[in-house]
Amino acid sequence: MSLSLVLAFVWLIVANVLALIPSRDNHWQRAYALIALGVPLLGFVTWQNGPIVGIILLIAGVSVLRWPVIYLGRWFRARILGGKKEVQ
């Protein structure tokens, strides 16, 4: 197993352990730190192991950090729609 995969699995374990520990700010500071470490790590994994493994680990990372991704999607949607709410 390559060094990048070992580091990615350690990142996933640390992310899950950090999610179990109570937080006053709903884990946002931890999420920012995990994103800052995870993005270059994802590039390293993709570079060493190929795009398929990179996509699989991207999906695993998004499943761990789903709320920052949801808020980012809402922000992009608000920018694209110009602040208009969708009618359902």
PDB file of N, CA, C and O in Angstrom:
ATOM      1  N   MET A   1       0.848  -1.165   0.000  1.00  0.00           N
ATOM      2  CA  MET A   1       0.000   0.000   0.000  1.00  0.00           C
ATOM      3  C   MET A   1       0.897   1.231   0.000  1.00  0.00           C
ATOM      4  O   MET A   1       1.893   1.288   0.720  1.00  0.00           O
ATOM      5  N   SER A   2       0.534   2.206  -0.808  1.00  0.00           N
ATOM      6  CA  SER A   2       1.375   3.387  -0.945  1.00  0.00           C
ATOM      7  C   SER A   2       1.233   4.321   0.258  1.00  0.00           C
ATOM      8  O   SER A   2       0.272   4.243   1.023  1.00  0.00           O
ATOM      9  N   LEU A   3       2.208   5.193   0.395  1.00  0.00           N
ATOM     10  CA  LEU A   3       2.218   6.149   1.497  1.00  0.00           C
ATOM     11  C   LEU A   3       0.988   7.054   1.443  1.00  0.00           C
ATOM     12  O   LEU A   3       0.417   7.384   2.482  1.00  0.00           O
ATOM     13  N   SER A   4       0.583   7.449   0.257  1.00  0.00           N
ATOM     14  CA  SER A   4      -0.562   8.346   0.141  1.00  0.00           C
ATOM     15  C   SER A   4      -1.848   7.682   0.635  1.00  0.00           C
ATOM     16  O   SER A   4      -2.675   8.338   1.269  1.00  0.00           O
ATOM     17  N   LEU A   5      -2.024   6.402   0.356  1.00  0.00           N
ATOM     18  CA  LEU A   5      -3.217   5.699   0.831  1.00  0.00           C
ATOM     19  C   LEU A   5      -3.197   5.534   2.348  1.00  0.00           C
ATOM     20  O   LEU A   5      -4.235   5.648   3.000  1.00  0.00           O
ATOM     21  N   VAL A   6      -2.037   5.270   2.901  1.00  0.00           N
ATOM     22  CA  VAL A   6      -1.922   5.160   4.359  1.00  0.00           C
ATOM     23  C   VAL A   6      -2.288   6.495   5.002  1.00  0.00           C
ATOM     24  O   VAL A   6      -3.033   6.527   5.982  1.00  0.00           O
ATOM     25  N   LEU A   7      -1.768   7.597   4.456  1.00  0.00           N
ATOM     26  CA  LEU A   7      -2.093   8.914   4.989  1.00  0.00           C
ATOM     27  C   LEU A   7      -3.575   9.227   4.833  1.00  0.00           C
ATOM     28  O   LEU A   7      -4.173   9.837   5.720  1.00  0.00           O
ATOM     29  N   ALA A   8      -4.176   8.819   3.721  1.00  0.00           N
ATOM     30  CA  ALA A   8      -5.607   9.054   3.509  1.00  0.00           C
ATOM     31  C   ALA A   8      -6.436   8.272   4.512  1.00  0.00           C
ATOM     32  O   ALA A   8      -7.417   8.800   5.036  1.00  0.00           O
ATOM     33  N   PHE A   9      -6.076   7.048   4.790  1.00  0.00           N
ATOM     34  CA  PHE A   9      -6.821   6.260   5.770  1.00  0.00           C
ATOM     35  C   PHE A   9      -6.644   6.817   7.179  1.00  0.00           C
ATOM     36  O   PHE A   9      -7.580   6.788   7.979  1.00  0.00           O
ATOM     37  N   VAL A  10      -5.464   7.318   7.484  1.00  0.00           N
ATOM     38  CA  VAL A  10      -5.251   7.973   8.778  1.00  0.00           C
ATOM     39  C   VAL A  10      -6.120   9.227   8.863  1.00  0.00           C
ATOM     40  O   VAL A  10      -6.705   9.507   9.909  1.00  0.00           O
ATOM     41  N   TRP A  11      -6.205   9.985   7.765  1.00  0.00           N
ATOM     42  CA  TRP A  11      -7.065  11.174   7.724  1.00  0.00           C
ATOM     43  C   TRP A  11      -8.520  10.794   7.984  1.00  0.00           C
ATOM     44  O   TRP A  11      -9.213  11.481   8.734  1.00  0.00           O
ATOM     45  N   LEU A  12      -8.986   9.714   7.375  1.00  0.00           N
ATOM     46  CA  LEU A  12     -10.366   9.279   7.576  1.00  0.00           C
ATOM     47  C   LEU A  12     -10.625   8.861   9.025  1.00  0.00           C
ATOM     48  O   LEU A  12     -11.677   9.172   9.582  1.00  0.00           O
ATOM     49  N   ILE A  13      -9.679   8.165   9.628  1.00  0.00           N
ATOM     50  CA  ILE A  13      -9.834   7.746  11.023  1.00  0.00           C
ATOM     51  C   ILE A  13      -9.838   8.963  11.945  1.00  0.00           C
ATOM     52  O   ILE A  13     -10.671   9.056  12.847  1.00  0.00           O
ATOM     53  N   VAL A  14      -8.910   9.897  11.722  1.00  0.00           N
ATOM     54  CA  VAL A  14      -8.852  11.109  12.543  1.00  0.00           C
ATOM     55  C   VAL A  14     -10.135  11.918  12.383  1.00  0.00           C
ATOM     56  O   VAL A  14     -10.653  12.448  13.366  1.00  0.00           O
ATOM     57  N   ALA A  15     -10.651  12.021  11.168  1.00  0.00           N
ATOM     58  CA  ALA A  15     -11.883  12.771  10.927  1.00  0.00           C
ATOM     59  C   ALA A  15     -13.053  12.149  11.676  1.00  0.00           C
ATOM     60  O   ALA A  15     -13.875  12.871  12.240  1.00  0.00           O
ATOM     61  N   ASN A  16     -13.138  10.847  11.689  1.00  0.00           N
ATOM     62  CA  ASN A  16     -14.223  10.190  12.404  1.00  0.00           C
ATOM     63  C   ASN A  16     -14.076  10.321  13.911  1.00  0.00           C
ATOM     64  O   ASN A  16     -15.073  10.485  14.614  1.00  0.00           O
ATOM     65  N   VAL A  17     -12.861  10.252  14.414  1.00  0.00           N
ATOM     66  CA  VAL A  17     -12.648  10.429  15.855  1.00  0.00           C
ATOM     67  C   VAL A  17     -12.984  11.860  16.264  1.00  0.00           C
ATOM     68  O   VAL A  17     -13.602  12.078  17.306  1.00  0.00           O
ATOM     69  N   LEU A  18     -12.579  12.841  15.446  1.00  0.00           N
ATOM     70  CA  LEU A  18     -12.897  14.233  15.753  1.00  0.00           C
ATOM     71  C   LEU A  18     -14.397  14.492  15.724  1.00  0.00           C
ATOM     72  O   LEU A  18     -14.889  15.351  16.455  1.00  0.00           O
ATOM     73  N   ALA A  19     -15.119  13.769  14.900  1.00  0.00           N
ATOM     74  CA  ALA A  19     -16.572  13.937  14.842  1.00  0.00           C
ATOM     75  C   ALA A  19     -17.244  13.406  16.096  1.00  0.00           C
ATOM     76  O   ALA A  19     -18.347  13.838  16.430  1.00  0.00           O
ATOM     77  N   LEU A  20     -16.611  12.487  16.790  1.00  0.00           N
ATOM     78  CA  LEU A  20     -17.192  11.924  17.999  1.00  0.00           C
ATOM     79  C   LEU A  20     -17.014  12.822  19.225  1.00  0.00           C
ATOM     80  O   LEU A  20     -17.762  12.705  20.195  1.00  0.00           O
ATOM     81  N   ILE A  21     -16.032  13.711  19.181  1.00  0.00           N
ATOM     82  CA  ILE A  21     -15.730  14.574  20.314  1.00  0.00           C
ATOM     83  C   ILE A  21     -16.661  15.785  20.280  1.00  0.00           C
ATOM     84  O   ILE A  21     -16.795  16.420  19.234  1.00  0.00           O
ATOM     85  N   PRO A  22     -17.307  16.119  21.398  1.00  0.00           N
ATOM     86  CA  PRO A  22     -18.201  17.291  21.414  1.00  0.00           C
ATOM     87  C   PRO A  22     -17.460  18.588  21.091  1.00  0.00           C
ATOM     88  O   PRO A  22     -16.268  18.732  21.361  1.00  0.00           O
ATOM     89  N   SER A  23     -18.211  19.529  20.502  1.00  0.00           N
ATOM     90  CA  SER A  23     -17.611  20.790  20.100  1.00  0.00           C
ATOM     91  C   SER A  23     -18.599  21.929  20.327  1.00  0.00           C
ATOM     92  O   SER A  23     -19.808  21.742  20.188  1.00  0.00           O
ATOM     93  N   ARG A  24     -18.089  23.106  20.676  1.00  0.00           N
ATOM     94  CA  ARG A  24     -18.951  24.269  20.891  1.00  0.00           C
ATOM     95  C   ARG A  24     -19.351  24.939  19.576  1.00  0.00           C
ATOM     96  O   ARG A  24     -20.399  25.582  19.515  1.00  0.00           O
ATOM     97  N   ASP A  25     -18.555  24.805  18.545  1.00  0.00           N
ATOM     98  CA  ASP A  25     -18.846  25.487  17.278  1.00  0.00           C
ATOM     99  C   ASP A  25     -19.355  24.532  16.202  1.00  0.00           C
ATOM    100  O   ASP A  25     -19.193  24.793  15.009  1.00  0.00           O
ATOM    101  N   ASN A  26     -19.961  23.443  16.615  1.00  0.00           N
ATOM    102  CA  ASN A  26     -20.510  22.442  15.692  1.00  0.00           C
ATOM    103  C   ASN A  26     -19.456  21.883  14.738  1.00  0.00           C
ATOM    104  O   ASN A  26     -19.762  21.558  13.591  1.00  0.00           O
ATOM    105  N   HIS A  27     -18.230  21.773  15.209  1.00  0.00           N
ATOM    106  CA  HIS A  27     -17.128  21.114  14.488  1.00  0.00           C
ATOM    107  C   HIS A  27     -16.610  21.906  13.287  1.00  0.00           C
ATOM    108  O   HIS A  27     -15.882  21.338  12.472  1.00  0.00           O
ATOM    109  N   TRP A  28     -16.946  23.174  13.140  1.00  0.00           N
ATOM    110  CA  TRP A  28     -16.520  23.907  11.952  1.00  0.00           C
ATOM    111  C   TRP A  28     -15.019  24.135  11.909  1.00  0.00           C
ATOM    112  O   TRP A  28     -14.426  24.022  10.836  1.00  0.00           O
ATOM    113  N   GLN A  29     -14.382  24.451  13.023  1.00  0.00           N
ATOM    114  CA  GLN A  29     -12.927  24.647  13.001  1.00  0.00           C
ATOM    115  C   GLN A  29     -12.215  23.355  12.617  1.00  0.00           C
ATOM    116  O   GLN A  29     -11.230  23.380  11.879  1.00  0.00           O
ATOM    117  N   ARG A  30     -12.709  22.241  13.112  1.00  0.00           N
ATOM    118  CA  ARG A  30     -12.120  20.948  12.752  1.00  0.00           C
ATOM    119  C   ARG A  30     -12.349  20.655  11.276  1.00  0.00           C
ATOM    120  O   ARG A  30     -11.475  20.109  10.603  1.00  0.00           O
ATOM    121  N   ALA A  31     -13.523  21.019  10.777  1.00  0.00           N
ATOM    122  CA  ALA A  31     -13.810  20.793   9.358  1.00  0.00           C
ATOM    123  C   ALA A  31     -12.866  21.607   8.486  1.00  0.00           C
ATOM    124  O   ALA A  31     -12.372  21.104   7.477  1.00  0.00           O
ATOM    125  N   TYR A  32     -12.606  22.861   8.860  1.00  0.00           N
ATOM    126  CA  TYR A  32     -11.670  23.684   8.077  1.00  0.00           C
ATOM    127  C   TYR A  32     -10.278  23.067   8.066  1.00  0.00           C
ATOM    128  O   TYR A  32      -9.620  23.038   7.026  1.00  0.00           O
ATOM    129  N   ALA A  33      -9.828  22.576   9.210  1.00  0.00           N
ATOM    130  CA  ALA A  33      -8.504  21.945   9.280  1.00  0.00           C
ATOM    131  C   ALA A  33      -8.468  20.665   8.449  1.00  0.00           C
ATOM    132  O   ALA A  33      -7.487  20.401   7.754  1.00  0.00           O
ATOM    133  N   LEU A  34      -9.539  19.868   8.522  1.00  0.00           N
ATOM    134  CA  LEU A  34      -9.577  18.631   7.738  1.00  0.00           C
ATOM    135  C   LEU A  34      -9.615  18.919   6.242  1.00  0.00           C
ATOM    136  O   LEU A  34      -9.006  18.190   5.458  1.00  0.00           O
ATOM    137  N   ILE A  35     -10.316  19.965   5.837  1.00  0.00           N
ATOM    138  CA  ILE A  35     -10.343  20.345   4.423  1.00  0.00           C
ATOM    139  C   ILE A  35      -8.958  20.808   3.982  1.00  0.00           C
ATOM    140  O   ILE A  35      -8.485  20.431   2.910  1.00  0.00           O
ATOM    141  N   ALA A  36      -8.308  21.628   4.814  1.00  0.00           N
ATOM    142  CA  ALA A  36      -6.975  22.134   4.475  1.00  0.00           C
ATOM    143  C   ALA A  36      -5.962  21.003   4.332  1.00  0.00           C
ATOM    144  O   ALA A  36      -5.052  21.097   3.509  1.00  0.00           O
ATOM    145  N   LEU A  37      -6.101  19.946   5.108  1.00  0.00           N
ATOM    146  CA  LEU A  37      -5.207  18.795   4.984  1.00  0.00           C
ATOM    147  C   LEU A  37      -5.669  17.827   3.896  1.00  0.00           C
ATOM    148  O   LEU A  37      -4.853  17.185   3.236  1.00  0.00           O
ATOM    149  N   GLY A  38      -6.978  17.732   3.718  1.00  0.00           N
ATOM    150  CA  GLY A  38      -7.526  16.730   2.808  1.00  0.00           C
ATOM    151  C   GLY A  38      -7.360  17.037   1.340  1.00  0.00           C
ATOM    152  O   GLY A  38      -7.159  16.124   0.539  1.00  0.00           O
ATOM    153  N   VAL A  39      -7.440  18.309   0.964  1.00  0.00           N
ATOM    154  CA  VAL A  39      -7.338  18.658  -0.465  1.00  0.00           C
ATOM    155  C   VAL A  39      -5.961  18.312  -1.038  1.00  0.00           C
ATOM    156  O   VAL A  39      -5.893  17.664  -2.082  1.00  0.00           O
ATOM    157  N   PRO A  40      -4.859  18.723  -0.392  1.00  0.00           N
ATOM    158  CA  PRO A  40      -3.558  18.307  -0.937  1.00  0.00           C
ATOM    159  C   PRO A  40      -3.344  16.791  -0.852  1.00  0.00           C
ATOM    160  O   PRO A  40      -2.713  16.195  -1.726  1.00  0.00           O
ATOM    161  N   LEU A  41      -3.873  16.182   0.200  1.00  0.00           N
ATOM    162  CA  LEU A  41      -3.751  14.732   0.338  1.00  0.00           C
ATOM    163  C   LEU A  41      -4.499  14.018  -0.784  1.00  0.00           C
ATOM    164  O   LEU A  41      -4.025  13.010  -1.307  1.00  0.00           O
ATOM    165  N   LEU A  42      -5.658  14.537  -1.150  1.00  0.00           N
ATOM    166  CA  LEU A  42      -6.414  13.959  -2.260  1.00  0.00           C
ATOM    167  C   LEU A  42      -5.639  14.081  -3.572  1.00  0.00           C
ATOM    168  O   LEU A  42      -5.637  13.156  -4.384  1.00  0.00           O
ATOM    169  N   GLY A  43      -4.994  15.206  -3.773  1.00  0.00           N
ATOM    170  CA  GLY A  43      -4.142  15.362  -4.959  1.00  0.00           C
ATOM    171  C   GLY A  43      -2.985  14.377  -4.958  1.00  0.00           C
ATOM    172  O   GLY A  43      -2.654  13.811  -6.000  1.00  0.00           O
ATOM    173  N   PHE A  44      -2.373  14.168  -3.814  1.00  0.00           N
ATOM    174  CA  PHE A  44      -1.265  13.225  -3.677  1.00  0.00           C
ATOM    175  C   PHE A  44      -1.723  11.797  -3.969  1.00  0.00           C
ATOM    176  O   PHE A  44      -1.040  11.047  -4.667  1.00  0.00           O
ATOM    177  N   VAL A  45      -2.882  11.429  -3.429  1.00  0.00           N
ATOM    178  CA  VAL A  45      -3.431  10.088  -3.677  1.00  0.00           C
ATOM    179  C   VAL A  45      -3.727   9.910  -5.163  1.00  0.00           C
ATOM    180  O   VAL A  45      -3.398   8.877  -5.748  1.00  0.00           O
ATOM    181  N   THR A  46      -4.343  10.911  -5.767  1.00  0.00           N
ATOM    182  CA  THR A  46      -4.671  10.820  -7.190  1.00  0.00           C
ATOM    183  C   THR A  46      -3.408  10.730  -8.034  1.00  0.00           C
ATOM    184  O   THR A  46      -3.370   9.982  -9.010  1.00  0.00           O
ATOM    185  N   TRP A  47      -2.386  11.474  -7.676  1.00  0.00           N
ATOM    186  CA  TRP A  47      -1.139  11.452  -8.423  1.00  0.00           C
ATOM    187  C   TRP A  47      -0.450  10.093  -8.321  1.00  0.00           C
ATOM    188  O   TRP A  47       0.090   9.597  -9.310  1.00  0.00           O
ATOM    189  N   GLN A  48      -0.464   9.490  -7.137  1.00  0.00           N
ATOM    190  CA  GLN A  48       0.221   8.211  -6.951  1.00  0.00           C
ATOM    191  C   GLN A  48      -0.575   7.006  -7.408  1.00  0.00           C
ATOM    192  O   GLN A  48       0.000   6.029  -7.885  1.00  0.00           O
ATOM    193  N   ASN A  49      -1.911   7.062  -7.268  1.00  0.00           N
ATOM    194  CA  ASN A  49      -2.715   5.860  -7.486  1.00  0.00           C
ATOM    195  C   ASN A  49      -3.701   5.958  -8.634  1.00  0.00           C
ATOM    196  O   ASN A  49      -4.341   4.964  -8.978  1.00  0.00           O
ATOM    197  N   GLY A  50      -3.837   7.114  -9.226  1.00  0.00           N
ATOM    198  CA  GLY A  50      -4.724   7.259 -10.368  1.00  0.00           C
ATOM    199  C   GLY A  50      -6.052   7.909 -10.024  1.00  0.00           C
ATOM    200  O   GLY A  50      -6.413   8.032  -8.854  1.00  0.00           O
ATOM    201  N   PRO A  51      -6.776   8.323 -11.059  1.00  0.00           N
ATOM    202  CA  PRO A  51      -8.015   9.073 -10.834  1.00  0.00           C
ATOM    203  C   PRO A  51      -9.153   8.254 -10.229  1.00  0.00           C
ATOM    204  O   PRO A  51      -9.980   8.811  -9.506  1.00  0.00           O
ATOM    205  N   ILE A  52      -9.221   6.963 -10.499  1.00  0.00           N
ATOM    206  CA  ILE A  52     -10.301   6.151  -9.942  1.00  0.00           C
ATOM    207  C   ILE A  52     -10.200   6.107  -8.423  1.00  0.00           C
ATOM    208  O   ILE A  52     -11.198   6.303  -7.729  1.00  0.00           O
ATOM    209  N   VAL A  53      -9.017   5.853  -7.910  1.00  0.00           N
ATOM    210  CA  VAL A  53      -8.802   5.819  -6.458  1.00  0.00           C
ATOM    211  C   VAL A  53      -9.028   7.210  -5.875  1.00  0.00           C
ATOM    212  O   VAL A  53      -9.570   7.342  -4.778  1.00  0.00           O
ATOM    213  N   GLY A  54      -8.616   8.245  -6.601  1.00  0.00           N
ATOM    214  CA  GLY A  54      -8.847   9.616  -6.150  1.00  0.00           C
ATOM    215  C   GLY A  54     -10.325   9.936  -6.032  1.00  0.00           C
ATOM    216  O   GLY A  54     -10.743  10.571  -5.064  1.00  0.00           O
ATOM    217  N   ILE A  55     -11.123   9.508  -6.998  1.00  0.00           N
ATOM    218  CA  ILE A  55     -12.568   9.747  -6.946  1.00  0.00           C
ATOM    219  C   ILE A  55     -13.201   8.980  -5.792  1.00  0.00           C
ATOM    220  O   ILE A  55     -14.084   9.501  -5.112  1.00  0.00           O
ATOM    221  N   ILE A  56     -12.758   7.753  -5.569  1.00  0.00           N
ATOM    222  CA  ILE A  56     -13.291   6.961  -4.452  1.00  0.00           C
ATOM    223  C   ILE A  56     -12.987   7.655  -3.125  1.00  0.00           C
ATOM    224  O   ILE A  56     -13.856   7.726  -2.255  1.00  0.00           O
ATOM    225  N   LEU A  57     -11.775   8.163  -2.960  1.00  0.00           N
ATOM    226  CA  LEU A  57     -11.438   8.857  -1.714  1.00  0.00           C
ATOM    227  C   LEU A  57     -12.115  10.220  -1.623  1.00  0.00           C
ATOM    228  O   LEU A  57     -12.399  10.687  -0.520  1.00  0.00           O
ATOM    229  N   LEU A  58     -12.379  10.865  -2.748  1.00  0.00           N
ATOM    230  CA  LEU A  58     -13.148  12.106  -2.725  1.00  0.00           C
ATOM    231  C   LEU A  58     -14.557  11.849  -2.202  1.00  0.00           C
ATOM    232  O   LEU A  58     -15.079  12.626  -1.402  1.00  0.00           O
ATOM    233  N   ILE A  59     -15.166  10.770  -2.651  1.00  0.00           N
ATOM    234  CA  ILE A  59     -16.507  10.403  -2.177  1.00  0.00           C
ATOM    235  C   ILE A  59     -16.465  10.081  -0.680  1.00  0.00           C
ATOM    236  O   ILE A  59     -17.375  10.456   0.060  1.00  0.00           O
ATOM    237  N   ALA A  60     -15.419   9.391  -0.235  1.00  0.00           N
ATOM    238  CA  ALA A  60     -15.288   9.078   1.196  1.00  0.00           C
ATOM    239  C   ALA A  60     -15.112  10.356   2.014  1.00  0.00           C
ATOM    240  O   ALA A  60     -15.684  10.481   3.096  1.00  0.00           O
ATOM    241  N   GLY A  61     -14.338  11.288   1.511  1.00  0.00           N
ATOM    242  CA  GLY A  61     -14.135  12.555   2.217  1.00  0.00           C
ATOM    243  C   GLY A  61     -15.400  13.396   2.272  1.00  0.00           C
ATOM    244  O   GLY A  61     -15.684  14.036   3.284  1.00  0.00           O
ATOM    245  N   VAL A  62     -16.158  13.395   1.179  1.00  0.00           N
ATOM    246  CA  VAL A  62     -17.413  14.147   1.151  1.00  0.00           C
ATOM    247  C   VAL A  62     -18.422  13.534   2.110  1.00  0.00           C
ATOM    248  O   VAL A  62     -19.216  14.255   2.715  1.00  0.00           O
ATOM    249  N   SER A  63     -18.401  12.220   2.255  1.00  0.00           N
ATOM    250  CA  SER A  63     -19.326  11.591   3.197  1.00  0.00           C
ATOM    251  C   SER A  63     -18.986  11.955   4.640  1.00  0.00           C
ATOM    252  O   SER A  63     -19.874  12.017   5.490  1.00  0.00           O
ATOM    253  N   VAL A  64     -17.717  12.193   4.918  1.00  0.00           N
ATOM    254  CA  VAL A  64     -17.312  12.591   6.258  1.00  0.00           C
ATOM    255  C   VAL A  64     -17.615  14.079   6.485  1.00  0.00           C
ATOM    256  O   VAL A  64     -18.095  14.461   7.552  1.00  0.00           O
ATOM    257  N   LEU A  65     -17.336  14.905   5.490  1.00  0.00           N
ATOM    258  CA  LEU A  65     -17.522  16.358   5.608  1.00  0.00           C
ATOM    259  C   LEU A  65     -18.729  16.803   4.789  1.00  0.00           C
ATOM    260  O   LEU A  65     -18.612  17.705   3.959  1.00  0.00           O
ATOM    261  N   ARG A  66     -19.877  16.189   5.009  1.00  0.00           N
ATOM    262  CA  ARG A  66     -21.039  16.467   4.164  1.00  0.00           C
ATOM    263  C   ARG A  66     -21.633  17.845   4.384  1.00  0.00           C
ATOM    264  O   ARG A  66     -22.116  18.443   3.422  1.00  0.00           O
ATOM    265  N   TRP A  67     -21.623  18.386   5.607  1.00  0.00           N
ATOM    266  CA  TRP A  67     -22.243  19.684   5.844  1.00  0.00           C
ATOM    267  C   TRP A  67     -21.493  20.826   5.182  1.00  0.00           C
ATOM    268  O   TRP A  67     -22.151  21.705   4.624  1.00  0.00           O
ATOM    269  N   PRO A  68     -20.172  20.882   5.199  1.00  0.00           N
ATOM    270  CA  PRO A  68     -19.513  21.939   4.424  1.00  0.00           C
ATOM    271  C   PRO A  68     -19.827  21.846   2.925  1.00  0.00           C
ATOM    272  O   PRO A  68     -19.932  22.872   2.252  1.00  0.00           O
ATOM    273  N   VAL A  69     -19.974  20.635   2.406  1.00  0.00           N
ATOM    274  CA  VAL A  69     -20.310  20.468   0.990  1.00  0.00           C
ATOM    275  C   VAL A  69     -21.745  20.934   0.724  1.00  0.00           C
ATOM    276  O   VAL A  69     -22.010  21.561  -0.302  1.00  0.00           O
ATOM    277  N   ILE A  70     -22.665  20.633   1.637  1.00  0.00           N
ATOM    278  CA  ILE A  70     -24.056  21.079   1.478  1.00  0.00           C
ATOM    279  C   ILE A  70     -24.124  22.598   1.505  1.00  0.00           C
ATOM    280  O   ILE A  70     -24.802  23.194   0.667  1.00  0.00           O
ATOM    281  N   TYR A  71     -23.439  23.239   2.445  1.00  0.00           N
ATOM    282  CA  TYR A  71     -23.459  24.698   2.508  1.00  0.00           C
ATOM    283  C   TYR A  71     -22.780  25.327   1.297  1.00  0.00           C
ATOM    284  O   TYR A  71     -23.213  26.379   0.827  1.00  0.00           O
ATOM    285  N   LEU A  72     -21.734  24.708   0.792  1.00  0.00           N
ATOM    286  CA  LEU A  72     -21.082  25.209  -0.422  1.00  0.00           C
ATOM    287  C   LEU A  72     -22.033  25.111  -1.612  1.00  0.00           C
ATOM    288  O   LEU A  72     -22.097  26.029  -2.430  1.00  0.00           O
ATOM    289  N   GLY A  73     -22.763  24.020  -1.715  1.00  0.00           N
ATOM    290  CA  GLY A  73     -23.752  23.882  -2.786  1.00  0.00           C
ATOM    291  C   GLY A  73     -24.855  24.920  -2.685  1.00  0.00           C
ATOM    292  O   GLY A  73     -25.285  25.464  -3.702  1.00  0.00           O
ATOM    293  N   ARG A  74     -25.321  25.204  -1.472  1.00  0.00           N
ATOM    294  CA  ARG A  74     -26.334  26.242  -1.278  1.00  0.00           C
ATOM    295  C   ARG A  74     -25.796  27.612  -1.658  1.00  0.00           C
ATOM    296  O   ARG A  74     -26.513  28.419  -2.250  1.00  0.00           O
ATOM    297  N   TRP A  75     -24.548  27.880  -1.324  1.00  0.00           N
ATOM    298  CA  TRP A  75     -23.937  29.161  -1.652  1.00  0.00           C
ATOM    299  C   TRP A  75     -23.825  29.325  -3.161  1.00  0.00           C
ATOM    300  O   TRP A  75     -24.155  30.380  -3.701  1.00  0.00           O
ATOM    301  N   PHE A  76     -23.350  28.257  -3.854  1.00  0.00           N
ATOM    302  CA  PHE A  76     -23.256  28.312  -5.313  1.00  0.00           C
ATOM    303  C   PHE A  76     -24.628  28.488  -5.950  1.00  0.00           C
ATOM    304  O   PHE A  76     -24.779  29.258  -6.899  1.00  0.00           O
ATOM    305  N   ARG A  77     -25.622  27.783  -5.437  1.00  0.00           N
ATOM    306  CA  ARG A  77     -26.971  27.893  -5.982  1.00  0.00           C
ATOM    307  C   ARG A  77     -27.509  29.310  -5.817  1.00  0.00           C
ATOM    308  O   ARG A  77     -28.163  29.834  -6.719  1.00  0.00           O
ATOM    309  N   ALA A  78     -27.239  29.933  -4.671  1.00  0.00           N
ATOM    310  CA  ALA A  78     -27.681  31.312  -4.449  1.00  0.00           C
ATOM    311  C   ALA A  78     -26.971  32.266  -5.405  1.00  0.00           C
ATOM    312  O   ALA A  78     -27.570  33.234  -5.873  1.00  0.00           O
ATOM    313  N   ARG A  79     -25.710  32.003  -5.695  1.00  0.00           N
ATOM    314  CA  ARG A  79     -24.961  32.852  -6.635  1.00  0.00           C
ATOM    315  C   ARG A  79     -25.480  32.681  -8.056  1.00  0.00           C
ATOM    316  O   ARG A  79     -25.610  33.662  -8.788  1.00  0.00           O
ATOM    317  N   ILE A  80     -25.772  31.467  -8.448  1.00  0.00           N
ATOM    318  CA  ILE A  80     -26.225  31.201  -9.814  1.00  0.00           C
ATOM    319  C   ILE A  80     -27.641  31.726 -10.026  1.00  0.00           C
ATOM    320  O   ILE A  80     -27.932  32.326 -11.061  1.00  0.00           O
ATOM    321  N   LEU A  81     -28.514  31.507  -9.062  1.00  0.00           N
ATOM    322  CA  LEU A  81     -29.902  31.939  -9.200  1.00  0.00           C
ATOM    323  C   LEU A  81     -30.095  33.416  -8.854  1.00  0.00           C
ATOM    324  O   LEU A  81     -31.194  33.949  -9.008  1.00  0.00           O
ATOM    325  N   GLY A  82     -29.048  34.068  -8.394  1.00  0.00           N
ATOM    326  CA  GLY A  82     -29.140  35.485  -8.094  1.00  0.00           C
ATOM    327  C   GLY A  82     -29.940  35.793  -6.837  1.00  0.00           C
ATOM    328  O   GLY A  82     -30.578  36.842  -6.754  1.00  0.00           O
ATOM    329  N   GLY A  83     -29.914  34.905  -5.872  1.00  0.00           N
ATOM    330  CA  GLY A  83     -30.606  35.135  -4.630  1.00  0.00           C
ATOM    331  C   GLY A  83     -32.083  34.768  -4.665  1.00  0.00           C
ATOM    332  O   GLY A  83     -32.788  34.948  -3.672  1.00  0.00           O
ATOM    333  N   LYS A  84     -32.558  34.257  -5.789  1.00  0.00           N
ATOM    334  CA  LYS A  84     -33.967  33.865  -5.893  1.00  0.00           C
ATOM    335  C   LYS A  84     -34.148  32.480  -5.292  1.00  0.00           C
ATOM    336  O   LYS A  84     -33.309  31.595  -5.460  1.00  0.00           O
ATOM    337  N   LYS A  85     -35.245  32.315  -4.596  1.00  0.00           N
ATOM    338  CA  LYS A  85     -35.568  31.014  -4.019  1.00  0.00           C
ATOM    339  C   LYS A  85     -36.290  30.165  -5.063  1.00  0.00           C
ATOM    340  O   LYS A  85     -37.069  30.672  -5.871  1.00  0.00           O
ATOM    341  N   GLU A  86     -36.015  28.876  -5.026  1.00  0.00           N
ATOM    342  CA  GLU A  86     -36.705  27.960  -5.934  1.00  0.00           C
ATOM    343  C   GLU A  86     -38.111  27.692  -5.421  1.00  0.00           C
ATOM    344  O   GLU A  86     -38.322  27.531  -4.219  1.00  0.00           O
ATOM    345  N   VAL A  87     -39.073  27.646  -6.339  1.00  0.00           N
ATOM    346  CA  VAL A  87     -40.442  27.342  -5.979  1.00  0.00           C
ATOM    347  C   VAL A  87     -40.638  25.847  -6.173  1.00  0.00           C
ATOM    348  O   VAL A  87     -40.346  25.298  -7.235  1.00  0.00           O
ATOM    349  N   GLN A  88     -41.139  25.200  -5.124  1.00  0.00           N
ATOM    350  CA  GLN A  88     -41.315  23.749  -5.224  1.00  0.00           C
ATOM    351  C   GLN A  88     -42.760  23.386  -5.371  1.00  0.00           C
ATOM    352  O   GLN A  88     -43.093  22.205  -5.468  1.00  0.00           O
TER     353      GLN A  88
END
